[in-house]
Amino acid sequence: MAEPRIVITFCTQCRWQLRAQWYAGELLQTFADEIGEIALVPATGGVFRIDVGDEHVWNRKSDGGFPEITDLKRRVRDLIAPGRSLGHTDARD
């Protein structure tokens, strides 16, 4: 998958914009060379979802809350840069 697009859809009524921005910043810092774009998409109704291309990575409602950043980075890595070490994040297994 060349230069994937990551979409973080967040509920504005729930005031989850800062959380979405934080996740985006963490992913950009970790995968600067592998990510083509990160989009923040405002929504309503309690939604908080993260997708990489057509692949579902996290859904607050079905996955139960919000991801730990280490888990999110692993899931994204497995899609866009399999085999890449995440250093200390991988050591927490």
C-alpha positions as CSV (number, residue, x, y, z in Angstrom):
1,M,0.0,0.0,0.0
2,A,1.8,3.1,-1.2
3,E,1.3,6.3,0.7
4,P,-1.9,5.3,2.5
5,R,-4.6,7.7,3.7
6,I,-5.6,7.5,7.4
7,V,-9.0,8.8,8.3
8,I,-9.9,9.6,11.9
9,T,-13.6,10.3,12.2
10,F,-14.6,11.9,15.5
11,C,-17.7,13.2,17.3
12,T,-17.7,17.0,17.7
13,Q,-20.6,16.8,20.2
14,C,-18.5,14.6,22.4
15,R,-15.6,17.1,22.0
16,W,-13.1,14.4,20.8
17,Q,-11.3,16.7,18.4
18,L,-8.2,17.0,20.7
19,R,-8.0,13.2,21.0
20,A,-8.2,12.8,17.3
21,Q,-5.5,15.4,16.8
22,W,-3.3,13.7,19.3
23,Y,-3.6,10.3,17.6
24,A,-2.9,12.0,14.3
25,G,0.2,13.6,15.6
26,E,1.5,10.4,17.1
27,L,0.9,8.5,13.9
28,L,2.6,11.2,11.8
29,Q,5.6,11.2,14.1
30,T,6.0,7.4,14.0
31,F,5.2,6.8,10.4
32,A,6.4,10.0,8.7
33,D,7.8,8.2,5.7
34,E,4.9,5.7,5.3
35,I,1.8,7.9,5.5
36,G,0.5,9.9,2.6
37,E,-2.2,11.7,4.4
38,I,-4.1,11.9,7.7
39,A,-7.6,13.3,7.5
40,L,-9.7,14.4,10.5
41,V,-13.4,14.1,9.8
42,P,-15.9,15.7,12.1
43,A,-19.1,13.8,12.8
44,T,-21.8,13.4,15.4
45,G,-23.5,10.6,17.3
46,G,-20.6,9.4,19.4
47,V,-18.5,8.1,16.6
48,F,-14.7,7.6,16.9
49,R,-13.3,5.5,14.1
50,I,-9.8,5.1,12.6
51,D,-9.4,3.7,9.1
52,V,-6.3,3.1,6.9
53,G,-7.4,3.1,3.3
54,D,-10.3,0.7,3.2
55,E,-9.2,-1.2,6.3
56,H,-10.9,-0.7,9.6
57,V,-8.4,-0.1,12.4
58,W,-10.5,1.0,15.4
59,N,-14.1,1.7,16.1
60,R,-14.9,3.0,19.6
61,K,-18.3,1.4,19.7
62,S,-17.3,-2.1,18.5
63,D,-13.8,-2.2,19.9
64,G,-14.7,-0.7,23.3
65,G,-13.5,2.8,24.0
66,F,-10.3,4.3,22.7
67,P,-7.1,2.5,21.8
68,E,-3.9,2.6,23.7
69,I,-1.4,4.4,21.5
70,T,0.9,1.4,21.5
71,D,-2.0,-0.8,20.2
72,L,-3.0,1.7,17.6
73,K,0.6,2.0,16.3
74,R,0.9,-1.7,16.1
75,R,-2.4,-2.0,14.1
76,V,-1.4,0.7,11.7
77,R,2.2,-0.6,11.4
78,D,0.8,-4.1,10.5
79,L,-1.1,-2.5,7.6
80,I,1.4,0.0,6.2
81,A,4.8,-1.2,7.2
82,P,4.6,-4.9,8.3
83,G,7.9,-6.2,9.7
84,R,9.0,-2.7,10.8
85,S,10.1,-2.5,14.5
86,L,8.4,-0.1,16.7
87,G,11.2,-0.3,19.2
88,H,10.1,-0.1,22.8
89,T,6.5,-0.3,21.8
90,D,7.1,-3.9,20.5
91,A,9.0,-4.8,23.7
92,R,5.7,-4.4,25.7
93,D,4.2,-7.6,24.4
